[in-house]
Every structure is written in C-alpha cells, then in structure tokens.
C-alpha cells in the first residue's frame, strides 16, 4: 500500500508541459538553444509554463 501511495505522489509531482508552438526571428547562427527559446516564449506570454501533473486532475 505504501508503494502505491509513493508511486502516485511521485507521478502527481511530475511536470506537464502544455502544447506550444513558437517561432524565433533570430538568424540561424545566433539562435538560442531550444530551452532558452522556450523560456523566452513563456516570458513573453506565447506559451504557458509547466505545472505539476496533480493540478490537471481537478480541471
């Protein structure tokens, strides 16, 4: 029973990344890494940030 509870808690705390499509207007030689580009898209409001999986269980 404890193993099931631990597994459920671990699974619920994993991040969920919403679908997001964004484009960078920077030249290919100077484009940021995908992680940096995604962070910029979140900061500019183009994408939603990740959230804990358990928070989607009550939507």
Chimera marker file (.cmm) of the C-alpha trace (Angstrom):
<marker_set name="trace">
<marker id="1" x="0.000" y="0.000" z="0.000" r="1" g="1" b="0" radius="0.5"/>
<marker id="2" x="2.847" y="2.376" z="0.840" r="1" g="1" b="0" radius="0.5"/>
<marker id="3" x="4.436" y="1.660" z="-2.541" r="1" g="1" b="0" radius="0.5"/>
<marker id="4" x="1.200" y="2.585" z="-4.334" r="1" g="1" b="0" radius="0.5"/>
<marker id="5" x="0.917" y="5.828" z="-2.368" r="1" g="1" b="0" radius="0.5"/>
<marker id="6" x="4.555" y="6.713" z="-3.062" r="1" g="1" b="0" radius="0.5"/>
<marker id="7" x="4.180" y="5.978" z="-6.781" r="1" g="1" b="0" radius="0.5"/>
<marker id="8" x="1.010" y="8.082" z="-7.009" r="1" g="1" b="0" radius="0.5"/>
<marker id="9" x="2.676" y="11.025" z="-5.270" r="1" g="1" b="0" radius="0.5"/>
<marker id="10" x="5.757" y="10.763" z="-7.485" r="1" g="1" b="0" radius="0.5"/>
<marker id="11" x="3.601" y="10.604" z="-10.634" r="1" g="1" b="0" radius="0.5"/>
<marker id="12" x="1.482" y="13.549" z="-9.490" r="1" g="1" b="0" radius="0.5"/>
<marker id="13" x="4.522" y="15.755" z="-8.946" r="1" g="1" b="0" radius="0.5"/>
<marker id="14" x="5.940" y="15.238" z="-12.463" r="1" g="1" b="0" radius="0.5"/>
<marker id="15" x="5.756" y="18.340" z="-14.667" r="1" g="1" b="0" radius="0.5"/>
<marker id="16" x="3.272" y="18.597" z="-17.525" r="1" g="1" b="0" radius="0.5"/>
<marker id="17" x="4.267" y="20.762" z="-20.471" r="1" g="1" b="0" radius="0.5"/>
<marker id="18" x="1.318" y="22.246" z="-22.390" r="1" g="1" b="0" radius="0.5"/>
<marker id="19" x="1.468" y="22.167" z="-26.184" r="1" g="1" b="0" radius="0.5"/>
<marker id="20" x="3.179" y="25.254" z="-27.515" r="1" g="1" b="0" radius="0.5"/>
<marker id="21" x="4.322" y="26.321" z="-30.968" r="1" g="1" b="0" radius="0.5"/>
<marker id="22" x="6.531" y="29.376" z="-31.307" r="1" g="1" b="0" radius="0.5"/>
<marker id="23" x="8.979" y="30.762" z="-33.806" r="1" g="1" b="0" radius="0.5"/>
<marker id="24" x="12.234" y="32.605" z="-33.250" r="1" g="1" b="0" radius="0.5"/>
<marker id="25" x="13.046" y="35.504" z="-35.558" r="1" g="1" b="0" radius="0.5"/>
<marker id="26" x="16.776" y="35.367" z="-34.876" r="1" g="1" b="0" radius="0.5"/>
<marker id="27" x="19.280" y="34.254" z="-37.550" r="1" g="1" b="0" radius="0.5"/>
<marker id="28" x="20.242" y="30.573" z="-37.514" r="1" g="1" b="0" radius="0.5"/>
<marker id="29" x="23.820" y="31.237" z="-36.438" r="1" g="1" b="0" radius="0.5"/>
<marker id="30" x="22.690" y="33.243" z="-33.419" r="1" g="1" b="0" radius="0.5"/>
<marker id="31" x="19.527" y="31.388" z="-32.452" r="1" g="1" b="0" radius="0.5"/>
<marker id="32" x="19.223" y="30.377" z="-28.784" r="1" g="1" b="0" radius="0.5"/>
<marker id="33" x="19.040" y="26.787" z="-27.616" r="1" g="1" b="0" radius="0.5"/>
<marker id="34" x="15.552" y="25.213" z="-27.650" r="1" g="1" b="0" radius="0.5"/>
<marker id="35" x="15.350" y="25.515" z="-23.854" r="1" g="1" b="0" radius="0.5"/>
<marker id="36" x="16.244" y="29.220" z="-23.974" r="1" g="1" b="0" radius="0.5"/>
<marker id="37" x="13.779" y="29.855" z="-26.815" r="1" g="1" b="0" radius="0.5"/>
<marker id="38" x="11.023" y="28.068" z="-24.864" r="1" g="1" b="0" radius="0.5"/>
<marker id="39" x="11.797" y="30.107" z="-21.745" r="1" g="1" b="0" radius="0.5"/>
<marker id="40" x="11.568" y="33.321" z="-23.785" r="1" g="1" b="0" radius="0.5"/>
<marker id="41" x="8.214" y="32.196" z="-25.202" r="1" g="1" b="0" radius="0.5"/>
<marker id="42" x="6.932" y="31.620" z="-21.658" r="1" g="1" b="0" radius="0.5"/>
<marker id="43" x="8.184" y="35.029" z="-20.509" r="1" g="1" b="0" radius="0.5"/>
<marker id="44" x="6.568" y="36.779" z="-23.481" r="1" g="1" b="0" radius="0.5"/>
<marker id="45" x="3.223" y="35.033" z="-22.871" r="1" g="1" b="0" radius="0.5"/>
<marker id="46" x="3.263" y="32.889" z="-26.021" r="1" g="1" b="0" radius="0.5"/>
<marker id="47" x="3.355" y="29.638" z="-24.012" r="1" g="1" b="0" radius="0.5"/>
<marker id="48" x="2.105" y="28.510" z="-20.633" r="1" g="1" b="0" radius="0.5"/>
<marker id="49" x="4.679" y="27.338" z="-18.081" r="1" g="1" b="0" radius="0.5"/>
<marker id="50" x="4.789" y="23.713" z="-16.968" r="1" g="1" b="0" radius="0.5"/>
<marker id="51" x="2.830" y="22.689" z="-13.902" r="1" g="1" b="0" radius="0.5"/>
<marker id="52" x="2.571" y="19.694" z="-11.614" r="1" g="1" b="0" radius="0.5"/>
<marker id="53" x="0.518" y="16.823" z="-13.042" r="1" g="1" b="0" radius="0.5"/>
<marker id="54" x="-1.769" y="16.675" z="-9.998" r="1" g="1" b="0" radius="0.5"/>
<marker id="55" x="-3.034" y="20.175" z="-10.736" r="1" g="1" b="0" radius="0.5"/>
<marker id="56" x="-4.539" y="18.857" z="-14.006" r="1" g="1" b="0" radius="0.5"/>
<marker id="57" x="-6.542" y="16.214" z="-12.142" r="1" g="1" b="0" radius="0.5"/>
<marker id="58" x="-9.029" y="18.806" z="-10.877" r="1" g="1" b="0" radius="0.5"/>
<marker id="59" x="-9.565" y="20.671" z="-14.184" r="1" g="1" b="0" radius="0.5"/>
<link id1="1" id2="2" r="1" g="1" b="0" radius="0.2"/>
<link id1="2" id2="3" r="1" g="1" b="0" radius="0.2"/>
<link id1="3" id2="4" r="1" g="1" b="0" radius="0.2"/>
<link id1="4" id2="5" r="1" g="1" b="0" radius="0.2"/>
<link id1="5" id2="6" r="1" g="1" b="0" radius="0.2"/>
<link id1="6" id2="7" r="1" g="1" b="0" radius="0.2"/>
<link id1="7" id2="8" r="1" g="1" b="0" radius="0.2"/>
<link id1="8" id2="9" r="1" g="1" b="0" radius="0.2"/>
<link id1="9" id2="10" r="1" g="1" b="0" radius="0.2"/>
<link id1="10" id2="11" r="1" g="1" b="0" radius="0.2"/>
<link id1="11" id2="12" r="1" g="1" b="0" radius="0.2"/>
<link id1="12" id2="13" r="1" g="1" b="0" radius="0.2"/>
<link id1="13" id2="14" r="1" g="1" b="0" radius="0.2"/>
<link id1="14" id2="15" r="1" g="1" b="0" radius="0.2"/>
<link id1="15" id2="16" r="1" g="1" b="0" radius="0.2"/>
<link id1="16" id2="17" r="1" g="1" b="0" radius="0.2"/>
<link id1="17" id2="18" r="1" g="1" b="0" radius="0.2"/>
<link id1="18" id2="19" r="1" g="1" b="0" radius="0.2"/>
<link id1="19" id2="20" r="1" g="1" b="0" radius="0.2"/>
<link id1="20" id2="21" r="1" g="1" b="0" radius="0.2"/>
<link id1="21" id2="22" r="1" g="1" b="0" radius="0.2"/>
<link id1="22" id2="23" r="1" g="1" b="0" radius="0.2"/>
<link id1="23" id2="24" r="1" g="1" b="0" radius="0.2"/>
<link id1="24" id2="25" r="1" g="1" b="0" radius="0.2"/>
<link id1="25" id2="26" r="1" g="1" b="0" radius="0.2"/>
<link id1="26" id2="27" r="1" g="1" b="0" radius="0.2"/>
<link id1="27" id2="28" r="1" g="1" b="0" radius="0.2"/>
<link id1="28" id2="29" r="1" g="1" b="0" radius="0.2"/>
<link id1="29" id2="30" r="1" g="1" b="0" radius="0.2"/>
<link id1="30" id2="31" r="1" g="1" b="0" radius="0.2"/>
<link id1="31" id2="32" r="1" g="1" b="0" radius="0.2"/>
<link id1="32" id2="33" r="1" g="1" b="0" radius="0.2"/>
<link id1="33" id2="34" r="1" g="1" b="0" radius="0.2"/>
<link id1="34" id2="35" r="1" g="1" b="0" radius="0.2"/>
<link id1="35" id2="36" r="1" g="1" b="0" radius="0.2"/>
<link id1="36" id2="37" r="1" g="1" b="0" radius="0.2"/>
<link id1="37" id2="38" r="1" g="1" b="0" radius="0.2"/>
<link id1="38" id2="39" r="1" g="1" b="0" radius="0.2"/>
<link id1="39" id2="40" r="1" g="1" b="0" radius="0.2"/>
<link id1="40" id2="41" r="1" g="1" b="0" radius="0.2"/>
<link id1="41" id2="42" r="1" g="1" b="0" radius="0.2"/>
<link id1="42" id2="43" r="1" g="1" b="0" radius="0.2"/>
<link id1="43" id2="44" r="1" g="1" b="0" radius="0.2"/>
<link id1="44" id2="45" r="1" g="1" b="0" radius="0.2"/>
<link id1="45" id2="46" r="1" g="1" b="0" radius="0.2"/>
<link id1="46" id2="47" r="1" g="1" b="0" radius="0.2"/>
<link id1="47" id2="48" r="1" g="1" b="0" radius="0.2"/>
<link id1="48" id2="49" r="1" g="1" b="0" radius="0.2"/>
<link id1="49" id2="50" r="1" g="1" b="0" radius="0.2"/>
<link id1="50" id2="51" r="1" g="1" b="0" radius="0.2"/>
<link id1="51" id2="52" r="1" g="1" b="0" radius="0.2"/>
<link id1="52" id2="53" r="1" g="1" b="0" radius="0.2"/>
<link id1="53" id2="54" r="1" g="1" b="0" radius="0.2"/>
<link id1="54" id2="55" r="1" g="1" b="0" radius="0.2"/>
<link id1="55" id2="56" r="1" g="1" b="0" radius="0.2"/>
<link id1="56" id2="57" r="1" g="1" b="0" radius="0.2"/>
<link id1="57" id2="58" r="1" g="1" b="0" radius="0.2"/>
<link id1="58" id2="59" r="1" g="1" b="0" radius="0.2"/>
</marker_set>
